[in-house]
């Protein structure tokens, strides 16, 4: 079955209340056409898991500005002042996670782990409500895995089978989130025939990819 689909058909898979992982780092590597389509679609009450909250006019920030997000889980939200405004008004919940911990929680979700142990946050408010585990005399926090209903991945090149290549910094969180969602939708800048991406350049294997949209 072909994985190539249209933007409209792909976005129709996203429903109110879903948890969505989005690739990108300060919107670099984020599939922007997907963000625009979701704003137009008006899907709401989303939980967004991403490295950051983007900018007001870039990346997942567009969804925040249009008030389609009920919760954001990210390592940094300072580039998008709308997050602070909506947090103070009680319109949005924000879970800030140290970047390394965020990446490891997604990795744990993708690998079927029960969580990770990290010393980051021990002795701070970050440890509130979390299980502490002592290993060889050192205390760690148990950070639970993160998974999503859908991952929106931004790729530079995809072949028709779904093997992906990411150019330079756009790689960031994209390969990671592709492992941790029930459905993975790729927005590719270019779609090529199977075999045109050299095997050594494949950064996400096709088995993780469900749908491809050339954007």
BASEPA-936115 format. One record per residue (C-alpha): x, y, z. Coordinates in steps of 0.02 Angstrom, whole numbers, padded with zeros to 5 digits, always signed. Example, Ala and Ser with C-alpha at 12.3 -4.5 7.8 and 13.67 -1.06 7.14 Angstrom:
+00615-00225+00390
+00684-00053+00357
END
This chain:
+00000+00000+00000
+00068+00171-00046
+00112+00285+00099
+00097+00440-00009
-00056+00541+00035
-00124+00717+00023
-00108+00853+00152
-00296+00853+00179
-00308+00666+00204
-00161+00666+00325
-00231+00807+00430
-00400+00721+00437
-00314+00590+00547
-00292+00720+00683
-00441+00740+00799
-00487+00850+00946
-00402+00801+01108
-00258+00703+01030
-00079+00705+01091
+00036+00761+00951
+00226+00756+00944
+00302+00883+00826
+00481+00885+00765
+00589+01039+00759
+00703+01149+00861
+00648+01330+00869
+00540+01282+00719
+00692+01223+00619
+00637+01055+00550
+00454+01080+00593
+00333+01033+00453
+00259+01207+00436
+00128+01159+00307
+00055+01039+00436
+00046+01180+00564
-00044+01292+00439
-00164+01153+00393
-00206+01117+00575
-00240+01301+00608
-00357+01303+00459
-00439+01140+00514
-00470+01211+00688
-00437+01049+00783
-00430+01091+00968
-00385+01031+01144
-00220+00962+01082
-00077+00908+01194
+00083+00955+01105
+00250+00871+01143
+00395+00963+01062
+00565+01030+01104
+00494+01206+01120
+00336+01307+01092
+00401+01385+00932
+00373+01567+00891
+00204+01655+00880
+00210+01641+00690
+00318+01486+00668
+00311+01303+00716
+00192+01241+00849
+00176+01421+00909
+00043+01448+00776
-00067+01319+00863
-00041+01404+01031
-00085+01576+00962
-00244+01506+00885
-00287+01428+01055
-00295+01249+00994
-00179+01183+01129
-00234+01132+01303
-00063+01071+01361
+00115+01090+01301
+00258+00978+01357
+00423+01059+01307
+00595+01108+01366
+00578+01292+01323
+00433+01410+01292
+00517+01580+01307
+00515+01617+01121
+00328+01618+01117
+00257+01747+01240
+00081+01687+01203
+00116+01532+01308
+00147+01641+01461
-00010+01742+01428
-00118+01586+01414
-00035+01505+01565
-00074+01656+01674
-00254+01657+01614
-00273+01471+01646
-00306+01432+01463
-00157+01317+01440
-00058+01196+01547
+00129+01193+01525
+00247+01054+01581
+00426+01110+01568
+00550+00966+01553
+00740+00984+01546
+00791+00955+01366
+00895+00800+01397
+00758+00725+01504
+00628+00765+01371
+00729+00678+01236
+00758+00527+01347
+00574+00515+01395
+00528+00512+01210
+00663+00383+01178
+00592+00278+01321
+00419+00291+01244
+00487+00234+01078
+00581+00087+01152
+00446+00021+01266
+00537+00066+01427
+00450+00102+01591
+00545+00265+01611
+00719+00333+01639
+00820+00374+01794
+00899+00547+01799
+00981+00652+01935
+00919+00810+01850
+00794+00896+01962
+00835+00805+02124
+00818+00926+02268
+00714+01050+02167
+00528+01074+02135
+00550+00960+01984
+00550+00810+02100
+00378+00849+02171
+00259+00704+02141
+00392+00593+02064
+00463+00429+02126
+00642+00437+02187
+00752+00284+02168
+00923+00258+02247
+01054+00165+02146
+01227+00132+02221
+01200+00270+02347
+01143+00402+02221
+00964+00467+02209
+00877+00479+02041
+00705+00534+01983
+00599+00412+01886
+00540+00505+01732
+00401+00415+01641
+00401+00385+01452
+00313+00498+01328
+00211+00435+01181
+00089+00519+01063
-00060+00475+00957
+00024+00553+00807
+00199+00617+00766
+00219+00753+00636
+00393+00736+00563
+00479+00860+00449
+00599+00776+00328
+00710+00846+00193
+00693+00694+00079
+00581+00541+00089
+00579+00395-00029
+00413+00317-00076
+00438+00178+00050
+00463+00303+00192
+00650+00304+00221
+00697+00479+00278
+00845+00597+00264
+00859+00757+00367
+00971+00899+00310
+01091+00965+00442
+01005+01038+00597
+00831+00990+00540
+00870+00816+00603
+00851+00869+00787
+00701+00785+00869
+00625+00717+00708
+00700+00540+00707
+00665+00523+00893
+00479+00564+00886
+00456+00448+00738
+00482+00302+00858
+00360+00358+00992
+00189+00381+00912
+00050+00266+00856
+00043+00350+00686
+00187+00442+00601
+00151+00570+00466
+00297+00643+00370
+00299+00810+00282
+00441+00792+00156
+00515+00933+00054
+00554+00807-00083
+00494+00631-00120
+00606+00517-00223
+00602+00340-00289
+00650+00195-00176
+00839+00175-00178
+00879+00356-00219
+00927+00390-00037
+01092+00303-00005
+01071+00173+00130
+01203+00257+00237
+01105+00421+00231
+00941+00347+00296
+00911+00425+00467
+00737+00357+00497
+00696+00186+00423
+00533+00164+00329
+00460+00046+00458
+00424+00194+00572
+00329+00293+00440
+00143+00275+00403
+00105+00420+00287
+00206+00539+00177
+00151+00708+00112
+00259+00807-00007
+00251+00985+00057
END
